[in-house]
Amino acid sequence: MEPNDPGGIYRVMMTNERKIWEAALLLVRRHGNDAVAIAEREAERLRGEDDELTCVVWCWIARSTAELLRPSPEGSERIH
């Protein structure tokens, strides 16, 4: 990312969000319905350590994994 690139931060955020979804998808492929519990355990394990960011990332992965495994859209959600 270039220092004077105003769109640079958005590219980094999009890349990181994509990586979270990729990690969630990988967990689902490897562990099926157990994927959410595995991601939540990893987040909980990291909660007491000094690496807060990694804990937050695992919380995001757990949430994304739960979204992937949800059987149907909620209320007013649209399907693409």
DRENKE-348340 format. One line per 2 residues: number of its first residue (from 1); their letters; for each residue x, y, z of N, C-alpha, C, O, CB. Coordinates in Angstrom, 3 decimals. Glycine has a CB too. Layout:
% DRENKE-348340
NUM) a) X,Y,Z,X,Y,Z,X,Y,Z,X,Y,Z,X,Y,Z  ...
This chain:
% DRENKE-348340
1) me) 0.848,-1.171,0.000,0.000,0.000,0.000,0.896,1.236,0.000,1.794,1.368,0.832,-0.966,-0.003,1.223  0.643,2.114,-0.920,1.396,3.352,-1.019,0.894,4.356,0.015,-0.308,4.414,0.272,1.291,3.938,-2.436
3) pn) 1.784,5.148,0.613,1.362,6.114,1.640,0.348,7.129,1.154,-0.507,7.557,1.930,2.551,6.840,2.165  0.415,7.524,-0.099,-0.492,8.545,-0.624,-1.648,7.942,-1.413,-2.315,8.655,-2.163,0.272,9.514,-1.503
5) dp) -1.895,6.660,-1.261,-2.961,5.975,-1.991,-4.231,5.999,-1.143,-4.339,5.229,-0.189,-2.553,4.507,-2.343  -5.210,6.879,-1.473,-6.411,6.996,-0.643,-7.270,5.731,-0.629,-8.012,5.509,0.328,-7.242,8.153,-1.123
7) gg) -7.188,4.911,-1.655,-7.979,3.693,-1.701,-7.264,2.496,-1.106,-7.843,1.413,-1.018,-8.362,3.394,-3.108  -6.032,2.667,-0.701,-5.219,1.563,-0.215,-5.787,0.857,0.995,-5.757,-0.372,1.055,-3.873,2.051,0.108
9) iy) -6.300,1.591,1.954,-6.832,0.988,3.172,-8.032,0.103,2.855,-8.238,-0.919,3.510,-7.225,2.074,4.182  -8.817,0.485,1.865,-9.984,-0.314,1.496,-9.572,-1.621,0.839,-10.216,-2.651,1.037,-10.895,0.474,0.561
11) rv) -8.506,-1.581,0.061,-8.006,-2.815,-0.549,-7.502,-3.765,0.537,-7.734,-4.971,0.452,-6.875,-2.506,-1.569  -6.826,-3.250,1.540,-6.326,-4.078,2.642,-7.495,-4.674,3.404,-7.477,-5.861,3.727,-5.427,-3.253,3.594
13) mm) -8.517,-3.866,3.699,-9.683,-4.360,4.434,-10.409,-5.437,3.633,-10.824,-6.448,4.199,-10.644,-3.204,4.762  -10.568,-5.238,2.334,-11.248,-6.219,1.494,-10.457,-7.519,1.456,-11.037,-8.603,1.522,-11.446,-5.672,0.070
15) tn) -9.133,-7.415,1.350,-8.284,-8.597,1.326,-8.405,-9.354,2.637,-8.511,-10.581,2.633,-6.822,-8.211,1.062  -8.390,-8.642,3.760,-8.493,-9.298,5.055,-9.862,-9.946,5.240,-9.955,-11.051,5.775,-8.229,-8.299,6.175
17) er) -10.908,-9.279,4.811,-12.248,-9.858,4.914,-12.344,-11.116,4.061,-12.944,-12.109,4.474,-13.320,-8.834,4.484  -11.762,-11.073,2.894,-11.762,-12.258,2.028,-11.013,-13.410,2.688,-11.446,-14.559,2.604,-11.128,-11.931,0.661
19) ki) -9.910,-13.116,3.335,-9.133,-14.164,4.013,-9.937,-14.789,5.153,-9.846,-15.994,5.387,-7.809,-13.589,4.556  -10.709,-13.988,5.850,-11.556,-14.511,6.927,-12.585,-15.472,6.350,-12.789,-16.559,6.891,-12.259,-13.358,7.690
21) we) -13.237,-15.084,5.253,-14.220,-15.962,4.615,-13.561,-17.222,4.067,-14.143,-18.305,4.131,-14.947,-15.220,3.489  -12.351,-17.090,3.531,-11.638,-18.267,3.033,-11.314,-19.224,4.179,-11.437,-20.439,4.029,-10.344,-17.848,2.305
23) aa) -10.899,-18.676,5.322,-10.614,-19.515,6.487,-11.885,-20.208,6.970,-11.854,-21.386,7.329,-9.998,-18.673,7.624  -12.990,-19.489,6.980,-14.268,-20.075,7.395,-14.673,-21.201,6.455,-15.119,-22.257,6.903,-15.369,-18.999,7.438
25) ll) -14.520,-20.983,5.166,-14.869,-22.003,4.186,-13.987,-23.240,4.349,-14.470,-24.368,4.252,-14.740,-21.444,2.765  -12.718,-23.031,4.593,-11.800,-24.147,4.808,-12.206,-24.954,6.043,-12.202,-26.185,6.015,-10.357,-23.633,4.960
27) lv) -12.555,-24.258,7.118,-13.012,-24.952,8.328,-14.260,-25.781,8.049,-14.366,-26.919,8.507,-13.295,-23.943,9.450  -15.189,-25.227,7.311,-16.423,-25.955,6.990,-16.107,-27.180,6.138,-16.660,-28.256,6.364,-17.428,-25.034,6.254
29) rr) -15.228,-27.022,5.170,-14.871,-28.159,4.315,-14.204,-29.276,5.112,-14.454,-30.457,4.874,-13.945,-27.702,3.189  -13.355,-28.888,6.058,-12.616,-29.897,6.833,-13.421,-30.498,7.981,-13.279,-31.681,8.292,-11.357,-29.287,7.385
31) hg) -14.272,-29.676,8.614,-14.910,-30.111,9.850,-16.434,-30.115,9.812,-17.072,-30.510,10.788,-14.461,-29.243,10.958  -17.022,-29.688,8.715,-18.476,-29.713,8.592,-19.160,-28.911,9.686,-18.769,-27.779,9.972,-18.975,-31.137,8.620
33) nd) -20.177,-29.495,10.294,-20.965,-28.799,11.317,-20.184,-28.505,12.590,-20.632,-27.698,13.404,-22.176,-29.613,11.661  -19.034,-29.132,12.785,-18.199,-28.862,13.967,-17.349,-27.598,13.792,-16.698,-27.161,14.741,-17.285,-30.061,14.250
35) av) -17.348,-27.011,12.605,-16.464,-25.881,12.300,-16.689,-24.683,13.219,-15.728,-24.046,13.651,-16.658,-25.453,10.865  -17.929,-24.378,13.514,-18.216,-23.212,14.375,-17.624,-23.436,15.768,-16.971,-22.549,16.318,-19.758,-22.958,14.477
37) ai) -17.850,-24.608,16.328,-17.339,-24.907,17.669,-15.808,-24.861,17.697,-15.216,-24.401,18.673,-17.835,-26.288,18.136  -15.182,-25.331,16.641,-13.718,-25.307,16.568,-13.212,-23.874,16.542,-12.272,-23.539,17.264,-13.220,-26.068,15.326
39) ae) -13.820,-23.023,15.722,-13.404,-21.612,15.651,-13.660,-20.901,16.979,-12.835,-20.103,17.422,-14.152,-20.883,14.509  -14.794,-21.185,17.614,-15.094,-20.560,18.907,-14.107,-21.004,19.982,-13.696,-20.194,20.813,-16.524,-20.896,19.341
41) re) -13.723,-22.277,19.977,-12.731,-22.763,20.951,-11.393,-22.080,20.752,-10.717,-21.728,21.719,-12.559,-24.283,20.838  -11.010,-21.892,19.492,-9.738,-21.222,19.214,-9.783,-19.773,19.694,-8.815,-19.287,20.279,-9.414,-21.277,17.704
43) ae) -10.883,-19.088,19.456,-11.028,-17.704,19.937,-10.971,-17.658,21.454,-10.320,-16.786,22.027,-12.351,-17.087,19.440  -11.648,-18.590,22.104,-11.649,-18.633,23.575,-10.254,-18.923,24.121,-9.842,-18.342,25.125,-12.639,-19.698,24.080
45) rl) -9.536,-19.814,23.463,-8.178,-20.143,23.889,-7.278,-18.905,23.837,-6.419,-18.717,24.698,-7.596,-21.264,23.007  -7.479,-18.077,22.835,-6.641,-16.887,22.652,-7.098,-15.697,23.493,-6.374,-14.710,23.628,-6.629,-16.493,21.195
47) rg) -8.289,-15.795,24.050,-8.856,-14.663,24.803,-7.962,-14.235,25.964,-7.851,-13.041,26.242,-10.240,-15.027,25.334  -7.336,-15.166,26.633,-6.514,-14.835,27.795,-5.083,-14.470,27.472,-4.321,-14.108,28.369,-6.512,-15.969,28.731
49) ed) -4.698,-14.557,26.205,-3.328,-14.250,25.823,-3.188,-12.780,25.445,-4.167,-12.034,25.433,-2.885,-15.140,24.661  -1.959,-12.375,25.139,-1.686,-10.975,24.822,-2.041,-10.587,23.392,-2.026,-9.400,23.063,-0.243,-10.683,25.064
51) de) -2.355,-11.543,22.541,-2.619,-11.269,21.134,-4.116,-11.074,20.898,-4.803,-11.971,20.410,-2.082,-12.410,20.254  -4.606,-9.892,21.250,-6.031,-9.589,21.122,-6.516,-9.648,19.679,-7.625,-10.108,19.408,-6.318,-8.222,21.694
53) lt) -5.690,-9.186,18.764,-6.100,-9.143,17.357,-6.388,-10.546,16.827,-7.378,-10.750,16.124,-5.012,-8.469,16.501  -5.541,-11.506,17.154,-5.766,-12.875,16.685,-7.055,-13.433,17.271,-7.779,-14.158,16.590,-4.576,-13.781,17.057
55) cv) -7.346,-13.108,18.512,-8.596,-13.530,19.136,-9.789,-12.943,18.374,-10.762,-13.647,18.103,-8.634,-13.099,20.624  -9.715,-11.681,18.038,-10.797,-11.017,17.302,-10.968,-11.653,15.924,-12.093,-11.875,15.476,-10.511,-9.500,17.162
57) vw) -9.868,-11.942,15.261,-9.942,-12.574,13.949,-10.645,-13.924,14.054,-11.473,-14.252,13.204,-8.533,-12.746,13.349  -10.330,-14.716,15.087,-10.992,-16.012,15.252,-12.476,-15.830,15.577,-13.296,-16.661,15.186,-10.304,-16.830,16.362
59) cw) -12.822,-14.782,16.267,-14.251,-14.487,16.501,-14.949,-14.197,15.177,-16.070,-14.654,14.955,-14.418,-13.278,17.471  -14.293,-13.440,14.296,-14.853,-13.152,12.969,-14.978,-14.432,12.154,-15.976,-14.639,11.463,-13.977,-12.128,12.218
61) ia) -13.961,-15.291,12.235,-14.007,-16.560,11.507,-15.163,-17.411,12.021,-15.876,-18.030,11.231,-12.666,-17.325,11.646  -15.354,-17.446,13.334,-16.462,-18.220,13.914,-17.804,-17.691,13.415,-18.688,-18.466,13.051,-16.413,-18.170,15.460
63) rs) -17.948,-16.372,13.400,-19.202,-15.772,12.917,-19.417,-16.074,11.440,-20.533,-16.397,11.032,-19.197,-14.251,13.145  -18.375,-15.973,10.645,-18.477,-16.256,9.214,-18.788,-17.731,8.968,-19.545,-18.068,8.058,-17.177,-15.863,8.497
65) ta) -18.202,-18.603,9.780,-18.464,-20.034,9.666,-19.926,-20.323,9.966,-20.565,-21.111,9.269,-17.552,-20.833,10.615  -20.453,-19.688,11.000,-21.870,-19.868,11.345,-22.758,-19.390,10.201,-23.785,-20.007,9.917,-22.219,-19.105,12.648
67) el) -22.379,-18.307,9.546,-23.153,-17.802,8.402,-23.144,-18.812,7.258,-24.168,-19.040,6.614,-22.588,-16.448,7.918  -21.982,-19.414,7.011,-21.884,-20.397,5.936,-22.748,-21.629,6.205,-23.290,-22.231,5.278,-20.436,-20.814,5.745
69) lr) -22.869,-21.993,7.462,-23.606,-23.204,7.828,-25.094,-22.958,8.068,-25.861,-23.907,8.228,-22.998,-23.811,9.062  -25.500,-21.706,8.093,-26.914,-21.398,8.328,-27.750,-21.964,7.186,-27.449,-21.708,6.019,-27.138,-19.860,8.463
71) ps) -28.788,-22.725,7.499,-29.533,-23.427,6.455,-30.348,-22.534,5.524,-30.537,-22.879,4.358,-30.439,-24.399,7.085  -30.831,-21.402,6.012,-31.646,-20.543,5.160,-31.503,-19.096,5.606,-31.124,-18.833,6.747,-33.129,-20.978,5.193
73) pe) -31.808,-18.144,4.703,-31.688,-16.726,5.046,-32.693,-16.328,6.122,-33.760,-16.928,6.254,-31.886,-15.861,3.801  -32.331,-15.316,6.875,-33.210,-14.784,7.905,-34.166,-13.756,7.306,-33.828,-13.084,6.331,-32.390,-14.156,9.044
75) gs) -35.326,-13.637,7.872,-36.340,-12.636,7.545,-36.219,-11.935,6.221,-36.601,-12.473,5.182,-36.342,-11.642,8.560  -35.680,-10.717,6.257,-35.654,-9.866,5.066,-34.358,-9.976,4.276,-34.117,-9.162,3.386,-35.872,-8.436,5.460
77) er) -33.516,-10.965,4.579,-32.268,-11.114,3.842,-32.542,-11.512,2.396,-33.443,-12.297,2.102,-31.366,-12.151,4.518  -31.738,-10.947,1.512,-31.867,-11.276,0.101,-30.856,-12.366,-0.260,-29.781,-12.452,0.333,-31.659,-10.015,-0.781
79) ih) -31.209,-13.176,-1.217,-30.288,-14.182,-1.731,-29.761,-13.683,-3.047,-30.526,-13.237,-3.902,-30.973,-15.571,-1.890  -28.453,-13.754,-3.219,-27.841,-13.273,-4.468,-27.825,-14.363,-5.492,-27.351,-14.155,-6.608,-26.422,-12.763,-4.230
